[in-house]
Amino acid sequence: MQIEQQRKDNKEQQEYIGHIKRNILLNPGPATTTDTVKMAQVVPDICPREKEFASMMKGMREDLVRIVHGDLEKHTSVLFCGSGTINIDICLNSLLPEGKKILVINNGAYSSRAAEICEYYQLPFIDLRFPADELPDLAAVENILKENPDIALVHTTHNETGTGILNPVREIGALAHKYGAVFTVDTTSTYAMRPIRIEEDNIDFCMASAQKGLMAMTGLSFIVGSREIIEKSAEYPKRSYYCNLYLQYHFFETTGEMHFTPPVQTIYAARQAIDEYFAEGEEAKWQRHLSVFEAIHHGLDKLGFHDIIKREWQAGLVVAVKYPDDANWDFEKVHDYCYERGFTIYPGKIASQSTFRLCALGAITAKDIEDFFRVFEEALRHFDVKIPVRYEEKRQPWANLTSAGNGPS
């Protein structure tokens, strides 16, 4: 009887899955998910203090370390409830010793957010700014480190999601370590997509949220990094109760549980997503994202759109596109046309330029991008936008940009 009931339940679940509309999300997260990840949330109710649930989280924590090729003796992962920004908050407020300061290497919206967090906590910091369309100047970074021996923490973003630029984290990390600083990297839009090797890349702490590279659900974030540094941070000033890295780590290590109530169903979805990550394989998954990225460029080039960032500096996951100089172009109208047909595009995040973004995240393929561009071209024609699109300026589209620090993550 039990087997028959299970077969019935499975059949009903498959029938329900067949009715879920598939949307292609080209925004920078949350990403398009598989139906199996969606359905993983439909589980029997369970108290998260049960040993069964704690055991599942222990395995997840280890797998999150494995994804960045960490050593389980040296590295751990710590889970938190929240979006990706909570990770930046936690690392900056938890890992700064008394009397020391932070260096934020800032060339975009999400490194700007780190600077804002420092301001809110009144943490001593240096906001080393570079244009949003340029890579950080490593000589300038080293000069700041040399002139400020009290810098104990260096922070930057791997892939600035506002523009798609890929920062040289391995080189920055080497400089941070040369001058005795801890290096934290916001890898929210690269983790589980672009391969990361935490030690080879000179990263002490990386971070992400489940709804991006893992292609799971919003509400769960995690930090992967050095056990030794976390344990040392127990001696540092406690600047937050909920967002303290050592307190959460210690609770996991001593009880196997989150300190506060976890998002139970979201964690089940993340567990399924991690299983699917390993089933697809690191290199195969990255090649799939890269094929989507190339398909996005092919479609944009065909229509005449300009990138904001030089192609060779892009991370392979986000394309920031300049609005055309056409009186009939209206992003909201084009967005709504595409959205009604199952495709989501996203506005930009650069203060001095009007841009939109197309992203290669999620459970999508190059074929999905081909389908999108058919709809996108229809939208342009529907609103009488000239094709190929026009630009009045003669300069390179990536000149003289500045970064903005608003927007969700």
Secondary structure, 3 states (H helix, E strand, C coil): CHHHHHHHHHHHHHHHHCCCCCCEECCCCCCCCCHHHHHCCCCCCCCCCCHHHHHHHHHHHHHHHHHCCCCCCCEEEEEEECCCHHHHHHHHHHCCCCCCEEEEEECCHHHHHHHHHHHHHCCCEEEEECCCCCCCCHHHHHHHHHHCCCEEEEEEECEECCCCEECCHHHHHHHHHHCCCEEEEECCCCCCCCCCCCCCCCCCEEEEECCCCCCCCCCEEEEEEEHHHHHHHHHCCCCCCCCCHHHHHHHHHHHCCCCCCCCHHHHHHHHHHHHHHHHHCHHHHHHHHHHHHHHHHHHHHHHCCCECCCHHHECCCEEEEECCCCCCCCHHHHHHHHHCCCEECEECCECCCCEEEEECCCCCCHHHHHHHHHHHHHHHHHCCCCCCCCCCCCCCCCCCCCECCCCCC
